[in-house]
Amino acid sequence: MSMIRLPEAKRYPPAGYCIYCKRTPPEVTLSLEHIIPLAINGHLLLPAASCEICAKIINEQFERGFLRDSVIDVRAHLKMRSRSKRRNKELPPSERPGRIARFSDTGAFLEWEQISREDHPFAYVGVTLEAPTILMNKPAKNHITVYGGELYFDKTYYEKTMKIKGRSGLVQNFSPDQLCREIAKIAHGAAIAELGTTFEPFLPPIILGQSSEIFHLVGGAINTEKPTAETHSLSLTVMGGFWVAIVRLFAVLGAPALMAVVGRKR
């Protein structure tokens, strides 16, 4: 089984067309695509690879929500970058206060309470998903089976938790749709950068919201590994005649990998 491991940082040759809709100039204007978003320290660059129409769809339908809601705590605590006015500067821990949920003694929700980022216990919930159904020779479906989740946190988690008085809990928004479409986008960009046109791509309809069969092609991966020195890990391999991307966001925390079937080998 062949395996291509992508580096943490690389600037690939320009694609010269939109890798999502295949339109070319002068019909569209092309821009640089970060294979892994810049906001989570992605440094794999594919120039002239995304048109303004597809970029707008991606941002509005899932990427903005994924970055601002699902992983905002991770970005803040790991001091990741932002596309705000402080372009290419660290995202300060004080930029957005953390939130904790307050509960009564009977377990009923009472209220949200803001807490300074410095005192906020940092934890990330990594989910274990069913494998893509295409790899199991099962029919396509528009729902996903979540087998469970696990907390990944830094060494200050428990000591910060002990300082919070009363019954409380951490909050992390989770959208399987946003997460898996983000994984699909990363996987597709990686495949185009490394393989070019040597495969039949499957993922653009999912990325652009033209197909609801997300979980036929995106899902859980192999066994969770230990934390790595690199922030994220990304690789391409062949399974059953398909090119498959193994995407492990926040590998530095020990978070689990997900995979996306990017296309059929030609």
C-alpha positions in Angstrom: 0.0 0.0 0.0 1.6 3.3 -1.1 1.6 6.2 1.3 2.3 9.9 0.6 2.9 11.9 3.7 2.5 15.7 3.2 4.9 18.0 4.9 3.8 20.7 7.4 4.7 23.5 5.0 5.1 23.6 1.2 4.2 25.9 -1.7 3.0 23.8 -4.6 3.0 24.8 -8.3 -0.1 26.8 -9.3 -3.2 24.8 -10.2 -4.3 27.3 -12.8 -8.0 26.4 -12.4 -10.5 26.3 -9.6 -10.0 22.9 -8.1 -13.7 22.8 -6.9 -15.7 23.9 -10.0 -12.9 23.6 -12.7 -13.5 27.1 -14.1 -10.5 29.0 -15.5 -9.6 32.6 -16.1 -10.8 34.9 -17.5 -14.2 33.5 -16.5 -13.1 33.6 -12.8 -10.3 35.1 -10.8 -8.2 32.6 -9.0 -6.7 32.9 -5.5 -4.3 31.1 -3.2 -5.8 28.2 -1.4 -4.6 27.0 2.0 -5.1 23.3 2.0 -5.4 23.3 5.8 -6.9 26.7 6.9 -4.5 29.5 7.8 -6.5 30.1 11.0 -5.4 26.7 12.3 -1.8 27.2 11.2 -2.0 25.6 7.8 1.1 26.2 5.7 0.4 24.0 2.7 -0.2 26.4 -0.2 -1.7 25.8 -3.6 -1.7 29.0 -5.7 -4.3 29.9 -8.3 -6.6 27.1 -7.1 -9.9 28.7 -5.8 -12.3 31.0 -7.5 -14.2 33.7 -5.6 -17.6 31.9 -6.1 -16.4 28.6 -4.6 -14.5 30.4 -1.8 -17.7 32.2 -0.8 -19.7 29.0 -0.7 -17.0 27.2 1.4 -16.7 30.1 3.8 -20.4 30.8 4.3 -21.6 27.2 4.4 -19.1 25.5 6.7 -15.5 26.8 7.1 -16.4 30.0 9.0 -18.6 28.1 11.5 -16.0 25.4 11.9 -13.2 27.9 12.7 -15.3 30.3 14.9 -17.4 27.8 16.8 -16.0 24.3 16.8 -12.3 25.1 17.2 -12.2 28.6 18.6 -10.9 27.4 22.0 -8.2 25.3 20.4 -7.1 28.3 18.2 -7.0 30.7 21.2 -5.2 28.4 23.6 -2.6 27.3 21.0 -2.2 31.0 19.9 -3.1 30.3 16.3 -3.3 32.9 13.6 -6.3 35.0 12.5 -7.5 36.7 9.3 -8.7 39.7 11.3 -7.2 43.2 11.1 -4.2 41.7 13.0 -3.5 39.6 9.8 -0.7 37.1 10.3 -0.5 37.9 14.1 -1.2 35.5 16.9 -4.8 35.2 18.1 -4.5 36.6 21.6 -6.0 34.4 24.4 -7.9 37.5 25.6 -9.6 38.1 22.2 -12.6 36.0 23.0 -13.5 35.0 26.6 -14.1 31.3 27.2 -17.6 30.1 28.3 -18.6 27.6 31.0 -22.1 26.3 31.7 -23.5 26.7 35.2 -25.8 24.0 36.6 -28.0 23.7 39.7 -27.4 21.0 42.3 -30.0 18.9 40.5 -28.2 19.1 37.2 -30.5 21.7 35.5 -28.9 24.3 33.3 -28.8 27.7 34.8 -26.8 30.1 32.7 -23.6 30.7 30.6 -20.8 32.4 32.4 -17.8 34.1 30.6 -14.4 33.3 32.0 -11.1 34.8 31.0 -9.1 32.9 28.5 -6.2 32.6 30.9 -8.4 30.8 33.5 -10.5 28.8 31.0 -9.8 25.0 31.1 -8.7 24.0 27.6 -10.2 20.8 26.2 -10.9 19.7 22.7 -13.5 16.9 22.0 -12.3 14.6 19.3 -15.0 12.4 17.8 -14.9 8.8 16.7 -17.0 8.3 13.5 -18.1 5.4 11.4 -15.8 4.7 8.4 -16.9 6.1 5.0 -19.6 3.7 3.8 -18.1 3.5 0.3 -15.1 1.6 1.8 -17.5 -0.9 3.5 -19.4 -1.6 0.2 -22.5 -0.1 1.8 -25.1 2.2 0.1 -24.7 5.9 0.4 -26.5 7.6 3.3 -27.0 11.2 4.5 -26.4 10.6 8.3 -23.4 9.5 10.3 -22.9 7.2 13.3 -20.9 8.8 16.1 -19.3 6.1 18.2 -18.1 8.4 20.9 -15.9 11.3 21.8 -12.8 11.9 23.9 -11.3 14.9 25.6 -7.9 16.1 24.6 -6.3 18.8 26.8 -3.1 20.4 28.0 -1.4 19.9 31.3 -3.1 22.9 33.0 -6.6 21.4 32.4 -7.2 19.8 35.8 -5.6 22.6 37.9 -7.8 25.2 36.1 -10.9 23.0 36.5 -10.3 22.8 40.3 -10.4 26.6 40.6 -13.9 26.9 39.2 -16.4 26.8 42.0 -19.8 25.2 41.8 -21.3 22.8 39.2 -20.1 23.7 35.8 -19.2 22.3 32.4 -17.2 23.1 29.3 -18.8 23.9 25.9 -17.8 22.9 22.5 -20.1 23.3 19.5 -20.0 20.3 17.2 -21.5 20.0 13.7 -20.8 16.7 11.9 -21.6 18.4 8.6 -19.2 21.3 9.1 -16.4 19.0 10.4 -16.7 16.4 7.6 -17.0 19.0 4.8 -13.9 20.7 6.2 -12.1 17.3 6.1 -13.3 16.8 2.5 -11.9 20.2 1.5 -8.5 19.5 3.1 -8.4 16.0 1.5 -9.4 17.3 -2.0 -6.8 20.1 -1.9 -4.1 17.7 -0.7 -4.9 15.2 -3.5 -4.9 17.9 -6.2 -1.6 19.2 -4.9 0.1 15.8 -4.8 -1.6 13.8 -7.5 -2.7 16.4 -10.0 -5.3 15.0 -12.5 -4.3 11.3 -12.0 -7.5 10.5 -10.2 -11.3 10.9 -10.7 -12.3 13.4 -7.9 -15.3 12.5 -5.8 -15.4 15.4 -3.2 -16.3 18.7 -4.9 -20.1 18.1 -4.8 -19.8 17.6 -1.0 -17.6 20.6 -0.5 -19.9 22.9 -2.6 -23.1 21.6 -0.9 -24.4 19.9 -4.0 -24.6 16.4 -2.4 -25.9 15.4 1.0 -24.1 12.0 0.9 -21.2 13.4 2.9 -20.7 10.3 5.0 -20.5 8.0 2.1 -17.1 9.5 1.5 -16.0 11.0 4.8 -15.8 9.3 8.2 -13.7 7.8 10.9 -10.2 6.4 10.3 -7.7 4.0 11.8 -6.7 3.7 15.5 -5.9 6.9 17.4 -2.2 7.5 17.7 -0.1 9.4 20.3 0.4 13.2 20.2 2.9 14.3 17.5 5.4 17.1 17.3 3.5 18.5 14.3 0.3 20.5 14.7 -1.6 18.4 12.1 -0.8 15.4 10.0 -2.0 14.7 6.5 -1.3 11.7 4.2 -2.7 10.0 1.1 -3.0 6.3 0.6 -4.7 3.8 -1.7 -7.6 1.6 -0.4 -9.6 -0.7 -2.6 -8.7 1.2 -5.8 -9.5 4.6 -4.2 -7.2 7.4 -3.1 -8.0 8.1 0.5 -6.7 11.1 2.6 -6.0 10.5 6.3 -6.5 13.9 8.0 -5.5 14.3 11.6 -6.3 17.8 12.8 -4.6 18.8 16.1 -2.4 15.7 16.1 -0.3 17.6 18.6 -3.0 17.0 21.2 -3.4 13.4 20.3 -6.8 14.0 18.5 -8.1 11.2 16.3 -7.8 11.0 12.5 -10.6 11.1 10.0 -10.5 10.1 6.4 -12.0 11.1 3.1 -12.2 9.1 -0.1 -10.9 11.6 -2.6 -11.4 9.7 -5.7 -10.8 6.7 -7.9 -7.4 5.8 -9.3 -7.0 6.3 -13.0 
